[in-house]
C-alpha cells in the first residue's frame, strides 16, 4: 500500500489547488479577451455603418442643394438610393481583397445595384403619383 507523509500531502494539495486556480484564470482570461474582441468588432461595424449613412445623407443633401440652384430640371433620387449606393461602394472599398484587377468588376456591381434601386424608386414614385 502506498503511503504519503503529511508534508508531501500538503504540498501536493497546494500544488493541485494552485494549478487548478491557474487554469481557471487562463480560461476566464481567454473568454474575457474573446468578449472584448467581439465587442470591439461590433463597435467598429456600427461606426462604419454610421459613416456610410452620414456620407449618403450628406451626398443627398449636396445634390438637393445643387438641384435647387440649377437652372435646368434635375431629378433628385430618394435618399434610399443614395444609401444603397454608398453601402455597396463602402463594401467594395473596405474589402481587403480589393485589387486593381477586380475593382472594375466590383464597381460595375455597385452601379447595377444603384440602377436597380433607382428603377424601383422611380416605379414607386409613379405608383404614388397616379
Buried (B, 14 or more C-beta within 10 A) or exposed (E): EEEEEEEEEEEEEEEEEEEEEEEEEEEEEEEEEEEEEEEEEEEEEEEEEEEBBEBBBEBBEEBEEEEEEEEEEEEEBBBBBBBBBBBBBBBBEEEEEEEEEEEEEBBEEBEEBBEEBBEBBBEEEEEEEE
